[in-house]
Amino acid sequence: MYPAILAGGVKVSMITTRYGILIYLFSILLWFLLDLWYHNRRD
């Protein structure tokens, strides 16, 4: 019983971490795409 409760708690506590990492990766991708678009447009 206790390992299941512990695993459930870890799973719930990792929700915000998972979403944070996804948002961070998406923002890095968006940053590089906009940077490439800006430098191609400027030249």
trRosetta pair geometry for C-beta under 8 A, 3 or more apart (Angstrom, degrees):
i j d omega theta_ij theta_ji phi_ij phi_ji
1 4 6.0 -64 -158 36 32 109
1 5 6.5 27 152 -17 68 107
2 5 5.6 -55 -146 36 37 110
2 6 6.2 36 156 -19 69 107
3 6 5.5 -55 -145 39 33 113
3 7 6.1 34 157 -20 67 106
4 7 5.8 -52 -144 38 30 110
4 8 6.3 32 155 -20 63 106
5 8 5.7 -55 -149 37 30 112
5 9 6.4 31 153 -20 64 106
6 9 5.8 -55 -150 35 31 111
6 10 6.5 29 154 -17 65 105
7 10 5.8 -53 -147 37 33 110
7 11 6.3 37 153 -23 64 106
8 11 5.6 -53 -147 34 31 115
8 12 6.4 27 156 -15 65 105
9 12 5.9 -56 -146 38 31 107
9 13 6.1 24 158 -15 66 111
10 13 5.8 -60 -142 41 29 107
10 14 6.2 26 158 -21 64 111
11 14 6.1 -63 -150 34 25 108
11 15 7.7 49 149 -46 57 85
12 15 6.0 -27 -167 -13 40 114
13 16 7.7 -50 -179 27 44 96
13 17 7.6 34 136 -4 66 114
14 17 5.0 -60 -154 46 58 117
14 18 5.7 63 147 -29 83 102
15 18 5.9 -57 -151 34 27 110
15 19 6.5 17 157 -10 63 108
16 19 5.9 -57 -145 42 33 107
16 20 6.0 39 154 -24 66 108
17 20 5.6 -56 -147 36 29 115
17 21 6.4 28 156 -18 64 104
18 21 6.0 -55 -150 35 29 108
18 22 6.5 28 153 -17 63 107
19 22 5.6 -53 -147 37 35 113
19 23 6.3 34 156 -18 67 105
20 23 5.9 -55 -147 37 29 108
20 24 6.2 31 154 -20 64 108
21 24 5.6 -54 -146 37 31 114
21 25 6.3 29 157 -17 66 106
22 25 6.0 -55 -146 38 29 107
22 26 6.3 29 155 -18 64 109
23 26 5.7 -56 -147 39 30 112
23 27 6.3 30 155 -20 65 107
24 27 5.9 -57 -148 35 28 109
24 28 6.6 30 154 -20 64 103
25 28 5.7 -51 -149 33 33 112
25 29 6.5 34 153 -17 65 105
26 29 5.7 -55 -150 37 32 112
26 30 6.2 31 153 -18 66 108
27 30 5.6 -52 -143 40 33 112
27 31 6.1 41 154 -26 65 104
28 31 5.6 -52 -148 32 30 115
28 32 6.6 24 157 -14 64 105
29 32 6.1 -58 -150 38 29 105
29 33 6.4 25 155 -16 65 109
30 33 5.8 -57 -145 39 31 110
30 34 6.2 25 159 -13 66 109
31 34 6.1 -61 -147 41 25 106
31 35 6.1 27 154 -22 63 111
32 35 5.5 -53 -143 37 31 115
32 36 6.3 32 157 -18 65 103
33 36 5.9 -53 -148 36 30 109
33 37 6.3 29 153 -18 64 108
34 37 5.5 -53 -143 39 33 113
34 38 6.1 36 156 -23 66 106
35 38 5.8 -53 -145 34 28 111
35 39 6.4 19 159 -11 63 108
36 39 6.1 -60 -144 41 29 103
36 40 6.1 25 159 -16 66 111
37 40 6.0 -58 -144 40 26 108
37 41 6.1 24 158 -19 63 113
38 41 5.9 -61 -147 38 26 109
38 42 6.2 25 157 -22 64 111
39 42 5.7 -52 -140 34 32 112
39 43 6.6 28 162 -19 64 106
40 43 6.3 -58 -148 33 28 106
